Amino acid sequence: MTTTDSTPTRTATGRVWLITGASSGFGRSLTRAAVAAGDTVVAAVRRPEVLDDLVAAHPGQVVPIALDVTDHARITAVVAEVLLWYGRIDVLVNNAGRGLIGAVEETTDRELRDLMELHFFGPAALTRAVLPHMRRRGSGAVVQMSSMGGRFSFPGVGAYSATKFALEGLSEALAQEVAPFGIKVLVVEPGAFRTGFAGGDALVRSAALDAYRETVGPVREALPDSDGKQPGDPDKAAAAILTALAAERTPLRLPLGNDAVDAVAAQLGSAQEELSTWESVARSTDFDA
């Protein structure tokens, strides 16, 4: 007998969310928003004690659980435990992450692989772990926290964007695969928000090469300096995510923030212009009829 066939050992109010990286930023804001909506949040963090305030404020609704999303064995155990407790996972939010600044040449193989484990392989494993259960129930939602850097890139964030591009490509296919089972997939693409992303341990910097001072140097200086000054409000982002999930037609991609919307619109326009310029060349490569 599987855990989904067993009688739940705990009672949940509303939907059951599993949110990674729930200790701060978007994860914490989403946790508060879900609780305010009457739902139950299993908040996955590396150090559960950082959630003591939320647990005390919302007993039974915020349930901390230890998880490093790069530990795939632990992922399997956590999903099984949540299903044993509540019998269901209604919403999975893959949110855990960090930033990395460095030119492609500056970025080490270890830095790139570690970030890919955190932003891509971990979320992929968690998604695979919850899907059999969601398919059996015929409902569910997977929220992938990407970035406007998951649509386009610029100097200094190539490695970061690579991980988010990978996540978005996986999610675009996933959305079409699971739609017949009543499962939604939402890719969230925030711009600059006051989440702590740009400061402290959340931002890794590759060792700098002088050759990239002009192209990457400004990003090295500007991103940390922006910490605490970003225009985006994480609580408003959380509200927007809940609105998108509640919609009859949830979007595949949801850019958040004026900066993200403007940048995505500009990128789409530039891509269309480039395609139009090179369309005749692109179309000239088929065998002659």
C-alpha positions in Angstrom: 0.0 0.0 0.0 1.4 3.4 -0.9 1.3 6.5 1.3 -1.4 8.0 -1.0 -3.7 5.0 -0.2 -3.2 5.4 3.5 -5.2 7.4 6.0 -3.5 10.7 6.6 -1.9 11.1 10.0 -2.5 14.8 10.2 -5.4 17.1 9.2 -4.7 19.9 6.8 -6.7 23.1 6.3 -7.2 24.2 2.7 -4.6 23.1 0.1 -1.3 21.5 1.0 1.7 23.4 -0.3 5.3 22.2 -0.4 7.6 25.2 -0.7 11.4 25.0 -0.9 13.6 27.9 0.2 10.8 29.0 2.5 13.0 30.8 5.0 13.2 34.1 3.2 12.3 36.1 0.1 9.7 34.7 -2.2 9.4 31.5 -0.3 8.6 33.2 3.0 6.1 35.6 1.3 4.4 32.7 -0.5 4.2 30.8 2.8 2.5 33.8 4.5 0.1 34.3 1.5 -0.9 30.6 1.4 -1.5 30.6 5.2 -3.6 33.8 4.8 -5.6 32.0 2.2 -6.4 29.3 4.7 -4.0 26.7 3.4 -1.3 24.5 5.0 2.4 24.9 4.1 5.1 22.4 4.5 8.1 24.7 4.5 11.2 23.0 3.3 14.5 24.7 4.4 18.0 23.6 5.3 17.6 24.8 8.9 14.0 24.4 10.2 14.7 26.6 13.3 14.7 29.7 11.1 10.9 29.3 10.7 10.2 29.3 14.4 8.4 32.7 14.2 6.0 31.5 11.5 5.4 28.2 13.1 4.5 29.9 16.4 2.3 32.4 14.6 0.5 29.7 12.6 0.5 26.5 14.5 -0.5 23.5 12.4 -0.5 25.6 9.2 3.2 26.1 8.8 5.1 22.9 9.2 8.9 23.1 8.8 10.9 20.2 7.3 14.6 19.8 6.7 15.6 19.6 3.0 18.6 20.4 0.9 17.2 20.2 -2.6 20.5 18.9 -4.0 20.1 15.8 -1.9 17.9 13.6 -4.1 17.5 10.8 -1.5 16.2 13.4 0.9 13.8 14.7 -1.7 12.2 11.3 -2.0 11.9 10.9 1.7 10.3 14.4 2.2 7.7 13.8 -0.5 6.8 10.5 1.1 6.6 12.1 4.5 4.3 14.8 3.4 2.0 12.3 1.7 2.0 10.2 4.9 1.0 13.2 6.9 -1.6 14.8 4.7 -2.3 12.3 1.9 -1.8 15.0 -0.8 0.4 17.7 -2.1 -1.7 20.3 -4.0 1.0 22.8 -4.9 4.8 22.3 -5.2 6.9 25.5 -5.3 10.5 25.1 -6.5 11.9 28.3 -5.0 15.3 27.5 -3.4 18.1 29.3 -5.1 21.0 31.8 -5.1 22.7 34.2 -7.4 26.0 33.9 -9.2 28.0 36.8 -10.9 30.8 35.9 -13.3 31.7 36.0 -16.9 31.4 32.6 -18.6 35.3 32.4 -18.7 35.4 33.3 -15.0 32.9 30.7 -13.9 34.4 27.5 -12.7 33.0 24.1 -13.6 32.3 23.5 -9.9 30.3 26.8 -9.6 28.3 26.0 -12.7 27.5 22.4 -11.7 26.6 23.4 -8.1 24.2 26.0 -9.4 22.7 23.6 -11.9 22.1 21.1 -9.1 20.3 23.7 -7.1 18.2 25.4 -9.8 17.6 22.5 -12.2 18.3 19.0 -11.1 16.8 19.5 -7.6 13.6 21.0 -8.9 13.4 18.3 -11.6 13.7 15.6 -9.0 11.1 17.2 -6.8 8.7 17.6 -9.7 9.2 14.0 -10.7 8.6 12.9 -7.1 5.2 14.6 -6.8 3.8 14.0 -10.3 2.6 10.3 -9.7 0.6 11.5 -6.8 -0.8 14.5 -8.6 -1.7 12.4 -11.7 -3.6 9.9 -9.5 -5.6 12.8 -7.9 -6.2 14.5 -11.3 -5.1 17.8 -9.9 -2.2 19.9 -8.7 0.1 22.7 -9.5 3.9 23.1 -10.0 5.3 26.5 -9.6 8.8 27.0 -10.9 10.5 30.2 -9.6 12.6 31.3 -12.5 13.7 34.9 -13.3 13.5 37.4 -16.1 17.0 36.0 -16.6 15.3 32.7 -17.6 14.1 34.5 -20.8 17.3 36.4 -21.8 20.7 37.0 -20.4 23.4 39.7 -20.2 27.1 39.9 -19.2 27.9 38.4 -15.8 24.9 36.2 -15.3 25.4 33.6 -18.0 25.7 30.7 -15.6 22.7 31.8 -13.6 20.6 32.2 -16.8 21.8 28.9 -18.1 20.2 27.1 -15.1 17.0 29.1 -15.4 16.8 28.5 -19.2 17.1 24.8 -18.5 14.3 24.9 -15.9 12.1 26.9 -18.3 12.7 24.5 -21.2 11.8 21.5 -19.0 8.7 23.2 -17.7 7.4 24.2 -21.1 7.4 20.6 -22.1 6.1 19.5 -18.7 3.1 21.8 -18.9 1.9 20.2 -22.1 2.6 16.7 -20.8 0.6 17.1 -17.6 -2.3 19.3 -18.7 -4.4 16.3 -19.6 -4.2 15.2 -15.9 -5.5 18.5 -14.6 -2.0 19.7 -13.4 -1.0 23.3 -13.9 2.6 24.5 -14.4 3.5 28.1 -13.7 6.9 29.6 -14.5 7.5 32.8 -12.5 9.9 35.3 -13.9 10.6 38.1 -11.4 12.7 41.1 -12.0 14.5 42.9 -9.1 12.7 42.3 -5.8 13.7 42.9 -2.2 14.4 39.2 -1.3 18.0 39.3 -0.1 19.0 37.7 -3.4 21.6 40.4 -4.1 23.2 40.3 -0.8 25.0 38.1 1.7 25.4 34.4 1.2 22.7 34.3 -1.4 25.1 35.8 -4.0 28.2 34.0 -5.1 30.9 35.9 -7.1 33.4 34.1 -9.4 37.0 35.2 -9.2 37.3 38.2 -11.5 39.5 38.5 -14.6 40.7 42.0 -15.5 39.7 41.3 -19.1 36.0 41.5 -18.2 36.2 44.7 -16.1 34.3 46.7 -18.7 31.5 44.2 -19.4 31.0 42.3 -16.1 32.5 44.8 -13.7 29.4 47.1 -13.6 27.2 44.1 -12.7 29.6 43.0 -9.9 29.2 46.5 -8.4 25.6 47.2 -9.2 23.9 44.0 -8.1 25.2 43.9 -4.5 24.6 47.6 -4.2 21.0 47.2 -5.2 20.2 45.0 -2.2 17.3 46.4 -0.2 16.6 49.1 -2.9 14.9 46.9 -5.5 11.5 48.1 -6.7 9.7 44.7 -6.4 7.6 43.8 -3.3 7.8 40.0 -2.6 4.4 40.1 -0.8 2.8 41.5 -3.9 4.6 38.9 -6.0 3.1 36.2 -3.8 -0.3 37.6 -4.3 0.1 37.7 -8.0 1.2 34.0 -8.0 -1.9 33.0 -6.1 -4.0 35.0 -8.5 -2.4 33.2 -11.5 -2.9 29.8 -9.9 -6.6 30.6 -9.3 -7.2 31.6 -12.8 -9.2 29.3 -15.1 -6.3 29.6 -17.6 -3.1 29.9 -15.6 -0.3 31.3 -17.7 2.8 29.3 -18.5 5.0 32.2 -17.8 4.4 35.1 -15.5 7.0 38.0 -15.5 6.7 40.0 -12.3 7.7 43.7 -11.9 7.7 46.6 -14.3 11.4 46.0 -15.0 10.7 42.3 -15.9 7.7 43.2 -18.1 9.6 45.9 -19.9 12.7 43.8 -20.4 10.8 40.7 -21.6 8.8 42.9 -24.1 12.0 44.4 -25.4 13.6 41.0 -25.8 10.6 39.6 -27.7 10.7 42.6 -30.0 14.4 42.3 -30.6 14.0 38.5 -31.3 11.2 39.3 -33.8 13.3 41.9 -35.5 16.3 39.6 -35.8 14.1 36.8 -37.2 12.6 39.1 -39.8 16.1 40.3 -40.9 17.4 36.8 -41.3 14.2 35.0 -42.4 15.2 34.6 -46.1 18.5 33.1 -45.1 16.9 30.8 -42.6 14.4 29.6 -45.1 17.0 28.9 -47.8 18.4 25.8 -46.2 15.9 23.1 -47.2 16.5 20.7 -50.0 15.2 22.0 -53.3 11.8 20.5 -54.2 
